[in-house]
Amino acid sequence: MKICSNNLRFSYGTNEVIKNLSIDFNEGKLYGILGPNGSGKTTFIKLLAGIIEPQFGNTEIDNKNIKNFKSKELAKKMALVTQIYSGEFDFKVRNLILMGRYAHIDRLSRASHEDKEIVNKIINELGLNELALRNFSELSGGEQQKVMIARALAQQGKILILDEPTAHLDIKYQIELMNTFKQFSKDGITVIAVLHDINLAAMFCDELILINDGSIHASGSVENILTSKNIKSVFHVNVIVKKNDITDSLYVVPLHSVANNNVSILDNHSATHFHLMVGGGFGKKVMYNMKNLEVSVGVVNVLDEDYNVAMELGFDIISEAPFSPISLKNENLLKKILNKTDIIILCNIPFGNGNLKNLEILNDFNKKIIIIDENPIEDRDFTKGFATDLYNKIKNKPKTYVISDLKELHPLIEHHIKNLNENN
């Protein structure tokens, strides 16, 4: 089953966000749609799925305009999974997935034995058996996302469209979901996903589409699209593109000199340097709050969502290759940076064996440290207690300040900056 967009144009008022956009999506491939914030990615997939109508152009499935499909007929061919939020639904998981069969059930009928068997098969294939009788609102973000994908699969369409399905998820669920999408494509389903993480897209997608300013900048195979030139043109950063020796996929690493040149300094605070320990997307809000300060970040994996935000803000990043432990080179680089850092901020991040070294190194420094302790470390420790022991030692250091709410961060930073400036 083939889906294509023909000369799509769409405006919000006088703001044209989609500009004469045409592209074909072929059966049995996993497509990744990439582009900077505000480039029109989400609007495009809404047009593609028929959620909103273009001012010009159309979307076709097998050469038929989607406007000519009845809603139930279209639902049998295509499913859309948008970003979801905890508490949005208060149904049992099984019942929520069964709702995906609405297109196949007559209005006055109940779900048939066949409908229930289809749902059972999907639950089994996605490993949701233990969640089937739980309330959707009680699930983790990754579990909720899998349930919504299961509901979309229950429609039994041949086209699956997803809007940032891995957003806000830790690396385990990101990899698990992308593997699932890859298998869908091998089974003949056309999977089209808006993705925020370039490296994740490079690892799993068959083809990439770069969208910039409402138009397609480039589309094609990962090898042809993921080039330093294309990324510089669309994201306005200089990068090098490497091949991962483990996965044999391409991945992108920023040039540190570019990050240094783009650092934004707030007024006369240039003498104050902050280092952030982030990961899993839990450092985003902190980084955005500090976008006008001199900040370094790391050690963080290049597949991590926080890595992308640090890139966007032009922070100096100590990055590690995907799925690799922290190297001796990066250990030494982190120690060197911490020696020159005025204030270290430890974000409310999970710890595994991969990033435990960050805590070990931090524990050896007698620096001003701000710990953002929104959730108990025990809930974020996946190292059999090693991270908890180190974390508590750092909390008890005389120069450590612990806050439980991000609202406390700004005044505390201003207080530290004032003291540093007075002492200098």
Backbone hydrogen bonds, N-H to C=O, Kabsch-Sander energy under -0.5 kcal/mol:
donor,donor_aa,acceptor,acceptor_aa,energy
3,I,25,F,-1.9
4,C,60,E,-2.4
5,S,23,I,-2.6
6,N,58,N,-3.1
7,N,5,S,-0.6
8,L,21,L,-2.6
9,R,56,F,-2.0
10,F,18,I,-2.0
12,Y,15,N,-2.7
13,G,11,S,-0.8
15,N,12,Y,-2.0
16,E,14,T,-0.9
17,V,10,F,-2.0
17,V,15,N,-0.7
18,I,10,F,-2.1
19,K,214,G,-2.7
20,N,18,I,-0.6
21,L,8,L,-2.4
22,S,20,N,-0.5
23,I,5,S,-1.4
25,F,3,I,-2.9
28,G,188,G,-0.5
29,K,26,N,-0.7
31,Y,29,K,-0.7
31,Y,191,V,-3.4
32,G,207,E,-2.4
33,I,193,A,-3.0
34,L,32,G,-0.6
34,L,209,I,-2.9
39,S,36,P,-1.7
44,F,40,G,-2.3
45,I,41,K,-2.0
46,K,42,T,-1.8
47,L,43,T,-2.0
48,L,44,F,-2.6
49,A,45,I,-2.2
50,G,46,K,-0.5
50,G,47,L,-0.8
51,I,46,K,-2.3
52,I,46,K,-1.1
55,Q,9,R,-2.2
56,F,9,R,-1.3
58,N,6,N,-1.5
60,E,4,C,-2.7
61,I,64,K,-2.6
62,D,2,K,-2.9
62,D,60,E,-0.5
64,K,61,I,-1.4
66,I,59,T,-2.5
68,N,65,N,-2.1
69,F,66,I,-1.4
74,L,70,K,-2.8
75,A,71,S,-2.2
76,K,72,K,-1.1
77,K,74,L,-1.3
78,M,74,L,-2.3
79,A,159,I,-2.3
81,V,161,I,-2.9
82,T,80,L,-0.6
88,E,85,Y,-1.9
93,V,134,R,-2.3
94,R,132,A,-2.5
96,L,92,K,-2.3
97,I,93,V,-2.3
98,L,94,R,-2.2
99,M,95,N,-1.1
100,G,97,I,-1.7
101,R,98,L,-2.2
102,Y,99,M,-1.8
104,H,101,R,-2.0
105,I,101,R,-0.6
105,I,102,Y,-1.1
109,S,106,D,-2.1
116,K,112,S,-2.1
117,E,113,H,-2.1
118,I,114,E,-2.3
119,V,115,D,-2.1
120,N,116,K,-2.5
121,K,117,E,-2.3
122,I,118,I,-2.1
123,I,119,V,-2.6
124,N,120,N,-2.2
125,E,121,K,-2.5
126,L,122,I,-2.2
127,G,124,N,-1.1
128,L,123,I,-3.0
131,L,128,L,-1.3
132,A,128,L,-1.0
132,A,129,N,-0.7
134,R,131,L,-2.1
136,F,91,F,-2.9
138,E,135,N,-1.5
139,L,136,F,-1.7
144,Q,140,S,-2.7
145,Q,141,G,-2.1
146,K,142,G,-1.9
147,V,143,E,-2.0
148,M,144,Q,-2.3
149,I,145,Q,-2.0
150,A,146,K,-2.4
151,R,147,V,-2.4
152,A,148,M,-1.9
153,L,149,I,-2.4
154,A,150,A,-1.8
155,Q,151,R,-0.5
155,Q,152,A,-1.1
156,Q,153,L,-2.1
157,G,152,A,-0.5
158,K,77,K,-1.2
159,I,77,K,-1.2
160,L,190,T,-3.1
161,I,79,A,-2.9
162,L,192,I,-2.9
163,D,81,V,-2.5
164,E,162,L,-0.8
164,E,194,V,-1.3
167,A,164,E,-1.5
169,L,166,T,-1.6
174,Q,170,D,-2.1
175,I,171,I,-2.5
176,E,172,K,-2.2
177,L,173,Y,-2.7
178,M,174,Q,-2.4
179,N,175,I,-2.3
180,T,176,E,-1.7
181,F,177,L,-2.6
182,K,178,M,-2.2
183,Q,179,N,-1.9
184,F,180,T,-2.2
185,S,181,F,-2.2
186,K,182,K,-1.7
187,D,183,Q,-1.5
188,G,185,S,-1.6
189,I,184,F,-2.2
190,T,158,K,-2.9
191,V,29,K,-2.4
191,V,189,I,-0.7
192,I,160,L,-2.9
192,I,190,T,-0.5
193,A,31,Y,-2.6
194,V,162,L,-2.8
195,L,33,I,-2.4
195,L,193,A,-0.5
198,I,196,H,-0.7
201,A,197,D,-2.0
202,A,198,I,-2.4
203,M,199,N,-1.7
204,F,200,L,-1.4
205,C,201,A,-2.7
206,D,30,L,-2.7
207,E,30,L,-1.6
208,L,220,G,-2.8
209,I,32,G,-2.7
210,L,218,A,-3.1
211,I,34,L,-3.1
211,I,209,I,-0.7
212,N,215,S,-2.8
214,G,39,S,-2.4
215,S,212,N,-1.5
217,H,210,L,-2.8
217,H,215,S,-0.7
218,A,210,L,-1.2
220,G,208,L,-2.0
222,V,206,D,-0.7
225,I,221,S,-2.1
226,L,222,V,-2.8
227,T,225,I,-2.1
231,I,227,T,-2.4
232,K,228,S,-2.3
233,S,229,K,-2.2
234,V,230,N,-2.2
235,F,231,I,-2.9
236,H,231,I,-0.6
236,H,232,K,-1.1
237,V,231,I,-0.5
240,I,253,V,-3.0
242,K,240,I,-0.5
242,K,251,Y,-3.0
244,N,249,S,-3.5
248,D,244,N,-2.3
251,Y,242,K,-2.6
253,V,240,I,-2.7
255,L,238,N,-1.8
256,H,254,P,-0.5
258,V,255,L,-1.1
259,A,255,L,-1.4
260,N,256,H,-2.5
261,N,257,S,-1.9
262,N,258,V,-1.4
263,V,259,A,-0.5
263,V,260,N,-1.0
265,I,263,V,-0.6
267,D,265,I,-0.7
269,H,266,L,-2.3
272,T,269,H,-2.3
273,H,271,A,-0.6
274,F,294,E,-2.6
275,H,343,I,-2.1
276,L,296,S,-2.8
277,M,345,I,-2.7
278,V,276,L,-0.7
282,F,279,G,-1.8
284,K,281,G,-0.7
287,M,283,G,-2.5
288,Y,284,K,-2.6
289,N,285,K,-1.9
290,M,286,V,-0.8
290,M,287,M,-0.9
291,K,288,Y,-1.1
293,L,290,M,-1.9
294,E,272,T,-0.6
295,V,293,L,-0.8
296,S,274,F,-2.2
297,V,316,D,-2.6
298,G,276,L,-1.8
299,V,318,I,-0.6
300,V,318,I,-2.2
302,V,320,E,-2.2
304,D,301,N,-2.0
308,N,304,D,-1.2
309,V,305,E,-1.6
310,A,306,D,-2.5
311,M,307,Y,-2.2
312,E,308,N,-2.5
313,L,309,V,-2.1
314,G,310,A,-0.5
314,G,311,M,-1.1
315,F,310,A,-2.3
316,D,295,V,-1.5
318,I,297,V,-2.9
319,S,317,I,-0.8
320,E,300,V,-1.9
324,S,321,A,-1.7
326,I,354,G,-0.6
331,E,327,S,-2.2
332,N,328,L,-2.3
333,L,329,K,-1.9
334,L,330,N,-2.6
335,K,331,E,-2.2
336,K,332,N,-2.2
337,I,333,L,-2.3
338,L,334,L,-2.8
339,N,335,K,-1.8
340,K,336,K,-0.8
340,K,337,I,-0.8
341,T,337,I,-0.6
341,T,338,L,-0.7
342,D,273,H,-1.9
343,I,273,H,-2.0
344,I,368,K,-2.7
345,I,275,H,-2.9
346,L,344,I,-0.5
346,L,370,I,-2.8
347,C,277,M,-2.1
347,C,345,I,-0.7
349,I,347,C,-2.4
351,F,380,R,-3.2
355,N,352,G,-0.6
356,L,352,G,-0.9
358,N,355,N,-1.2
359,L,355,N,-0.7
359,L,356,L,-0.7
360,E,356,L,-1.9
361,I,357,K,-2.4
362,L,358,N,-2.3
363,N,359,L,-2.3
364,D,360,E,-0.5
364,D,361,I,-1.3
365,F,362,L,-1.7
367,K,365,F,-0.9
368,K,342,D,-0.7
369,I,399,K,-1.9
370,I,344,I,-3.1
371,I,369,I,-0.5
371,I,401,Y,-3.1
372,I,346,L,-2.7
372,I,370,I,-0.5
373,D,371,I,-0.9
373,D,403,I,-3.3
374,E,372,I,-0.8
379,D,376,P,-1.3
380,R,377,I,-1.3
381,D,377,I,-0.6
382,F,351,F,-2.7
382,F,380,R,-0.7
386,F,383,T,-1.1
389,D,385,G,-2.1
390,L,386,F,-2.0
391,Y,387,A,-2.9
392,N,388,T,-2.4
393,K,389,D,-1.6
394,I,390,L,-2.2
395,K,391,Y,-2.3
396,N,392,N,-1.3
397,K,394,I,-1.4
400,T,397,K,-1.7
401,Y,369,I,-3.2
403,I,371,I,-2.9
408,E,405,D,-1.9
409,L,406,L,-1.7
410,H,406,L,-0.7
412,L,408,E,-1.3
413,I,409,L,-2.6
414,E,410,H,-2.6
415,H,411,P,-2.1
416,H,412,L,-2.3
417,I,413,I,-2.8
418,K,414,E,-2.4
419,N,415,H,-2.1
420,L,416,H,-2.6
421,N,417,I,-2.7
422,E,418,K,-2.2
423,N,419,N,-2.3
424,N,420,L,-1.4
